[in-house]
Amino acid sequence: MAKSSSRDSASLKHVVLHPTYRVVNMVASADLKIELDLYGLARLSYDVDYEPEQFPGAILKIHEPKSALLLFKNGKIICTGASTEADVKLSIDQAIDLIKKYKRQLSRAK
């Protein structure tokens, strides 16, 4: 048995590996520096899940580019699942558009 293991280790010394890789999941954070009404955002969009008993943040699912954003009451955002910085920006911009839409609805209701 010892002979086969030494033969295996000798053959591994000549192996040359050429790995390939691609970025498939970036994580980014942003701070909007405003307070968010997570209940209101969840009522506004089916793409927002907010269950504060389970998790303190709301989950916004972005379909294009495919990503998920964690929105917190203090205005902080965590973006996951994007594969480029441009996709992160597009995803966060969509969250900002949703927040602006919510704010406009609030101002009309007053």
N, C-alpha and C positions, 0 to 999 in steps of 0.2 A: 504494500500500500504506500509506503514511503517513496518508492521509486516513481509511481505515477504522479504523486503530488509534486515532486521535484521536476519531472518532465513538464507538467502543466505550468509551473512557475517559469521555467526556462522559455517556453513558447510565448508566454505573455510579455516577456521583455522585448520582443520584436514587433509587438502590435502597435500600430500607429492609428490613433483615433482622430477623426475629423468631424467634430460635432457641428451640427447646424442648430440654430435656434431662431425663434421669433418672439416678439413681445405679444402676449395675448391678454394680459391683464395689468393695467396700471391702477394705482391708488393715488388719488390727489385730494387735497383739502382746500377749502376756500372759506372765507369769512365775509358775510354780507354786512356785518356790523349793524344789523337791525334785529328786532325781536320778531319771530315768526309765530303765527297762529296755526299750529299744526292741525287742529280740529277743522278749522275753516278751509285749509288747503285740501284736506282729505274729503270734505264735502264737495269741493269744487271739481275734483278730478278723480275718475275711477283708477287712475294710475298711481294714486297716493294711498298707501296703507298706513294707518296710524292706530296702534293698539298700545297705549301707554302702560297698560298692565304687563305687557310682554317686553316692551323695549321703549326707551325714552325718546327715540327719534322716529320720524315718519320716513317711510321708504317710497321713493319716487322711482318708478320704472320708466326708463327712456327706451323707446323702441328703435329709433334711428338717430345717432349710432347706438347700438345696443349697450346699455350700461344701467347701473342703479345708483341712485343718490340717497344718502342718508341725510335728512334735514333735521336739524335740532332747533329747539325753541330759541336759543341764543344767537341764531343766524349762521351757525357753522354748518358746513356741508362737507361730506366725504363722498367722493365719486369713485366707484369701483367698476371694473369690467371693461373700461375703455382700452383700446389698444394703441392709441396715439395721443399726443398732447392736444392735437386739433380736435379729436373726439371728446376729450375732457372738456375743452372750452365749449364745444357745441352742446354738450349735455348740461353744463352749468348754465349756459345761456337759455336753454329751454326751461330750466327751473326758475330762472329770473323772470322769464316771460309769464310763467304760471303765477308767480308771486305778484307781479304787476297787475295781471288780470284780476286776481283776488282783491288787491288794494283798490282798483277801479270800482269793483262791485260794491265794496264797503263804502266808498265815497258817494256812489249813486244812492245807496240805501239811506243815507243820512238826510 
